[in-house]
Amino acid sequence: MGPVISAILMAAGLSLRMGNDKLMLAYKGKTMLQHAVDLLSVLPVEEKIIVTTQKRLESIDVPNDIETIINDDPEAGQSGSIRLGLSAATGDWYLFLTADQPGLNPSDLKQLIDHTKHIDKGIIYPVINGNPNTPSLFSAHFREELLALTGDTGGRLVRERHPEVCVEITPDNGENYFDIDCADDYAGRAQ
């Protein structure tokens, strides 16, 4: 049996660069947030957690096997969602997903998840065109450092502190890893 993986979908951000709630925008017949929830629901992991706002939760269908955590203070930044997600996570590894990558599919993430079987301690992430990308996997060894993050800081800070344990993966389908951060990104993708 392999390591236990806790997948945490962080979906409480304010979408400030977009100007409106980008996670509620339509993408190929569903909201981007619903795409992310649907992806989370089929991942081959032991724990599935979503951190979101009450308003967003009311607009999506969340399967019973996904634990829902409400972030009442999204203004606190990404670190607040990390802390909330980790409060429910009990795995050996934490897979942090964002809800603004609607092109990802289960096989993309399986390629990352499979690497947890070969290392005990590390940080695993995709590299697209030479640049680190998300989603990222952190072994439980980094739990306290992740919990200590503040403000709108994500796991990148922890990754940069520990280059010696980073495992960079070049995905088979790097084109699936696009994210939608602003109106131009959204306009450039099929809706």
One Martini backbone bead per residue (centre of mass of N, CA, C, O) as a GRO file, in nm:
protein
  191
    1MET     BB    1   0.097   0.036   0.022
    2GLY     BB    2   0.066   0.356  -0.008
    3PRO     BB    3   0.036   0.663   0.039
    4VAL     BB    4  -0.140   0.911   0.193
    5ILE     BB    5  -0.374   1.131   0.030
    6SER     BB    6  -0.436   1.483   0.043
    7ALA     BB    7  -0.684   1.669  -0.115
    8ILE     BB    8  -0.670   2.031  -0.180
    9LEU     BB    9  -0.919   2.263  -0.254
   10MET     BB   10  -0.863   2.597  -0.344
   11ALA     BB   11  -1.180   2.814  -0.324
   12ALA     BB   12  -1.147   3.139  -0.173
   13GLY     BB   13  -1.070   3.344  -0.353
   14LEU     BB   14  -1.111   3.685  -0.488
   15SER     BB   15  -1.033   3.758  -0.788
   16LEU     BB   16  -0.892   4.046  -0.843
   17ARG     BB   17  -0.778   4.031  -1.142
   18MET     BB   18  -1.065   3.988  -1.278
   19GLY     BB   19  -1.322   4.155  -1.114
   20ASN     BB   20  -1.449   3.871  -1.069
   21ASP     BB   21  -1.585   3.555  -1.028
   22LYS     BB   22  -1.409   3.319  -1.187
   23LEU     BB   23  -1.529   3.044  -1.068
   24MET     BB   24  -1.825   3.126  -1.208
   25LEU     BB   25  -1.731   3.079  -1.477
   26ALA     BB   26  -1.763   2.964  -1.784
   27TYR     BB   27  -1.658   2.618  -1.885
   28LYS     BB   28  -1.769   2.396  -2.078
   29GLY     BB   29  -2.072   2.407  -1.915
   30LYS     BB   30  -1.915   2.510  -1.656
   31THR     BB   31  -1.779   2.590  -1.389
   32MET     BB   32  -1.471   2.604  -1.270
   33LEU     BB   33  -1.540   2.486  -0.996
   34GLN     BB   34  -1.687   2.231  -1.096
   35HIS     BB   35  -1.446   2.112  -1.238
   36ALA     BB   36  -1.271   2.082  -0.980
   37VAL     BB   37  -1.466   1.899  -0.822
   38ASP     BB   38  -1.479   1.672  -1.032
   39LEU     BB   39  -1.182   1.606  -1.016
   40LEU     BB   40  -1.160   1.544  -0.715
   41SER     BB   41  -1.376   1.305  -0.714
   42VAL     BB   42  -1.166   1.110  -0.909
   43LEU     BB   43  -0.937   1.081  -0.734
   44PRO     BB   44  -0.666   0.861  -0.614
   45VAL     BB   45  -0.765   0.931  -0.300
   46GLU     BB   46  -0.837   0.938   0.047
   47GLU     BB   47  -0.857   1.260   0.056
   48LYS     BB   48  -1.123   1.517   0.032
   49ILE     BB   49  -1.087   1.877  -0.003
   50ILE     BB   50  -1.271   2.185   0.048
   51VAL     BB   51  -1.199   2.537   0.015
   52THR     BB   52  -1.458   2.776   0.078
   53THR     BB   53  -1.737   2.952   0.026
   54GLN     BB   54  -2.062   2.976   0.086
   55LYS     BB   55  -2.153   3.091  -0.185
   56ARG     BB   56  -2.013   2.878  -0.364
   57LEU     BB   57  -2.134   2.623  -0.241
   58GLU     BB   58  -2.436   2.694  -0.337
   59SER     BB   59  -2.333   2.651  -0.667
   60ILE     BB   60  -2.258   2.344  -0.604
   61ASP     BB   61  -2.158   2.004  -0.650
   62VAL     BB   62  -2.094   1.788  -0.367
   63PRO     BB   63  -1.973   1.517  -0.280
   64ASN     BB   64  -1.971   1.318   0.008
   65ASP     BB   65  -1.641   1.256  -0.009
   66ILE     BB   66  -1.624   1.567   0.041
   67GLU     BB   67  -1.477   1.790   0.236
   68THR     BB   68  -1.611   2.083   0.388
   69ILE     BB   69  -1.466   2.417   0.400
   70ILE     BB   70  -1.512   2.726   0.546
   71ASN     BB   71  -1.412   3.051   0.437
   72ASP     BB   72  -1.462   3.354   0.624
   73ASP     BB   73  -1.145   3.474   0.535
   74PRO     BB   74  -1.025   3.546   0.232
   75GLU     BB   75  -0.854   3.808   0.296
   76ALA     BB   76  -0.607   3.643   0.428
   77GLY     BB   77  -0.550   3.440   0.213
   78GLN     BB   78  -0.397   3.150   0.114
   79SER     BB   79  -0.298   3.060   0.399
   80GLY     BB   80  -0.581   3.012   0.518
   81SER     BB   81  -0.656   2.771   0.333
   82ILE     BB   82  -0.425   2.593   0.414
   83ARG     BB   83  -0.492   2.567   0.713
   84LEU     BB   84  -0.777   2.453   0.678
   85GLY     BB   85  -0.699   2.202   0.514
   86LEU     BB   86  -0.493   2.086   0.727
   87SER     BB   87  -0.701   2.043   0.961
   88ALA     BB   88  -0.819   1.779   0.785
   89ALA     BB   89  -0.549   1.655   0.727
   90THR     BB   90  -0.384   1.301   0.737
   91GLY     BB   91  -0.166   1.265   0.545
   92ASP     BB   92   0.151   1.215   0.387
   93TRP     BB   93   0.014   1.394   0.163
   94TYR     BB   94  -0.025   1.715  -0.017
   95LEU     BB   95  -0.270   1.821  -0.250
   96PHE     BB   96  -0.264   2.124  -0.426
   97LEU     BB   97  -0.546   2.290  -0.551
   98THR     BB   98  -0.692   2.472  -0.806
   99ALA     BB   99  -0.980   2.637  -0.976
  100ASP     BB  100  -0.800   2.765  -1.247
  101GLN     BB  101  -0.763   2.451  -1.399
  102PRO     BB  102  -0.978   2.321  -1.635
  103GLY     BB  103  -0.770   2.118  -1.805
  104LEU     BB  104  -0.757   1.910  -1.604
  105ASN     BB  105  -0.687   1.562  -1.535
  106PRO     BB  106  -0.638   1.265  -1.384
  107SER     BB  107  -0.373   1.188  -1.542
  108ASP     BB  108  -0.211   1.434  -1.465
  109LEU     BB  109  -0.215   1.372  -1.152
  110LYS     BB  110  -0.105   1.085  -1.151
  111GLN     BB  111   0.183   1.161  -1.233
  112LEU     BB  112   0.237   1.295  -0.957
  113ILE     BB  113   0.137   1.085  -0.746
  114ASP     BB  114   0.332   0.846  -0.821
  115HIS     BB  115   0.591   0.977  -0.679
  116THR     BB  116   0.514   0.906  -0.375
  117LYS     BB  117   0.620   0.597  -0.394
  118HIS     BB  118   0.951   0.693  -0.406
  119ILE     BB  119   0.909   0.904  -0.167
  120ASP     BB  120   0.904   1.049   0.162
  121LYS     BB  121   1.047   1.337   0.103
  122GLY     BB  122   0.878   1.625  -0.043
  123ILE     BB  123   0.842   1.815  -0.360
  124ILE     BB  124   0.582   1.816  -0.605
  125TYR     BB  125   0.604   1.942  -0.951
  126PRO     BB  126   0.535   2.110  -1.225
  127VAL     BB  127   0.696   2.181  -1.547
  128ILE     BB  128   0.651   2.471  -1.760
  129ASN     BB  129   0.866   2.604  -1.957
  130GLY     BB  130   1.064   2.614  -1.686
  131ASN     BB  131   0.810   2.644  -1.488
  132PRO     BB  132   0.661   2.644  -1.212
  133ASN     BB  133   0.368   2.467  -1.096
  134THR     BB  134   0.039   2.356  -1.084
  135PRO     BB  135   0.019   2.128  -0.879
  136SER     BB  136   0.107   2.035  -0.536
  137LEU     BB  137   0.332   1.830  -0.341
  138PHE     BB  138   0.343   1.758   0.014
  139SER     BB  139   0.492   1.647   0.264
  140ALA     BB  140   0.434   1.618   0.606
  141HIS     BB  141   0.707   1.747   0.684
  142PHE     BB  142   0.569   2.051   0.597
  143ARG     BB  143   0.333   2.131   0.782
  144GLU     BB  144   0.442   2.359   0.970
  145GLU     BB  145   0.529   2.551   0.744
  146LEU     BB  146   0.248   2.581   0.617
  147LEU     BB  147   0.106   2.685   0.882
  148ALA     BB  148   0.310   2.951   0.896
  149LEU     BB  149   0.178   3.093   0.691
  150THR     BB  150   0.115   3.422   0.542
  151GLY     BB  151  -0.114   3.550   0.374
  152ASP     BB  152  -0.057   3.552   0.013
  153THR     BB  153   0.080   3.260   0.072
  154GLY     BB  154   0.224   2.985  -0.054
  155GLY     BB  155   0.421   2.700  -0.119
  156ARG     BB  156   0.661   2.837  -0.264
  157LEU     BB  157   0.825   2.919  -0.016
  158VAL     BB  158   0.890   2.631   0.074
  159ARG     BB  159   1.020   2.536  -0.187
  160GLU     BB  160   1.256   2.753  -0.187
  161ARG     BB  161   1.384   2.636   0.091
  162HIS     BB  162   1.384   2.316  -0.063
  163PRO     BB  163   1.558   2.216  -0.327
  164GLU     BB  164   1.667   1.924  -0.233
  165VAL     BB  165   1.340   1.801  -0.247
  166CYS     BB  166   1.276   1.858  -0.533
  167VAL     BB  167   1.027   1.749  -0.783
  168GLU     BB  168   1.039   1.761  -1.123
  169ILE     BB  169   0.771   1.763  -1.364
  170THR     BB  170   0.715   1.657  -1.693
  171PRO     BB  171   0.446   1.668  -1.857
  172ASP     BB  172   0.271   1.516  -2.106
  173ASN     BB  173   0.031   1.764  -2.073
  174GLY     BB  174   0.107   2.085  -2.044
  175GLU     BB  175  -0.151   2.227  -2.175
  176ASN     BB  176  -0.343   2.159  -1.914
  177TYR     BB  177  -0.197   2.386  -1.704
  178PHE     BB  178  -0.362   2.611  -1.732
  179ASP     BB  179  -0.455   2.942  -1.630
  180ILE     BB  180  -0.711   3.165  -1.487
  181ASP     BB  181  -0.653   3.514  -1.396
  182CYS     BB  182  -0.777   3.676  -1.641
  183ALA     BB  183  -0.955   3.807  -1.896
  184ASP     BB  184  -0.753   3.718  -2.117
  185ASP     BB  185  -0.746   3.420  -2.045
  186TYR     BB  186  -1.048   3.372  -2.087
  187ALA     BB  187  -1.073   3.477  -2.383
  188GLY     BB  188  -0.850   3.249  -2.487
  189ARG     BB  189  -1.079   3.045  -2.416
  190ALA     BB  190  -1.294   2.806  -2.434
  191GLN     BB  191  -1.656   2.832  -2.347
   0.00000   0.00000   0.00000
